[in-house]
Amino acid sequence: MTVVHEREPVIEILRTMAVDDDVCGELVRAARAHSPEVARLTEAESRSHVTAMIRAAGEWFATFDGVEQQDFTAALLLGADRAGQGVAMTAVLRGVQAGLGRALEITVERCRAAGVPDSTLLGVVLRLNEYGDAIERHVINGYRAAERTTPHESTEVRTHVLRRLLVGGVVPSPLEMAGAGMRPGGGPHHCVVADAGDPAAARLLTDRLTGLGAVSGLIEGRPAGLCRRMPGIGEAGSSALVVVSPAAPLEEIRPLYRLCVRAVDIGARQGRQGLYELTDFAAEIALDDQPLLGTHLSARLLGALDESDAFHRQLAVTALTFLDNGRRLDQSATALFTHPNTVRYRLGRLQQITGHPLTDLASGPLAEPLSTLHWRWALTTWLRRDPKPL
């Protein structure tokens, strides 16, 4: 019963160890030194598991509830991860045992330095050995569960869990996310949503994202997924539109997914391809949320244009291209495959018809950036309308 009275300093020592980078690094090095197979993996992968298990050790020591009341998600995740990475079970256990052994040594050293009596240390060692045995059992359980999942079942499970996490339904448990290859509590993730054009291309893009380390699947008909790092330019392919959100914890990822879908819809309408960050579409998403205001702004600036007149639509496209190219005549002409004088002529005709000068944006009551924004919003809204029937 001595441990019951003296456990508070031990709990604090374990909690301090969990946030001590030097301690976590030492345990990772011990695991890697005793298991060459584990040493082939990145230190960051091992460190995330080590940190979670030391934190759980403090919770274990704080209570005397049975094993069934404890959270061994970190150990299950570790086993499932290593099975998926093809590390042999014996190699996994060698690394785990080495890390647990070094953790026990450091705990005893710090307990003695904190003045915990030797009579109490025996109970501490027994309690932590019990924790280590439970960790090993759960690592094995997670490993075996991952082994029993066939590749086809794994794809279905991953897509099902991903859909529940991104779209709606019962939020997946940490164990379910682990089985799908996700890392609950293991740091922020980027949400990736793409538009590939057709089902075959969508499947190929899903496979490409998976090859980049993303957990991906076809969600609501689009390739979508989660990844720990931002894909590089060219990694996701140049023929598809791919939008990547800022990194966020998994519990905050659903609204980012919806915004990525919005961005993909907008980008697809514009014929965009390549990799974009979600924030590249920030203004367009915000404006898209106010269709009525956009309609009134379009009527004010472009009310004299006729949607059924092909020349008027050409003028609007030219003006929008001019704004998108920094109001540069040469760059706008290149984008439109025409001459700069033609661009200048069309902009002049637009001003004559509408009565509003596009080229002299700062001449009105609004500052230039706001005037540019208003014009772009009006032109985009006007061009989106269906031409009036003749």
Disulfide bonds with the S-S distance in Angstrom:
none
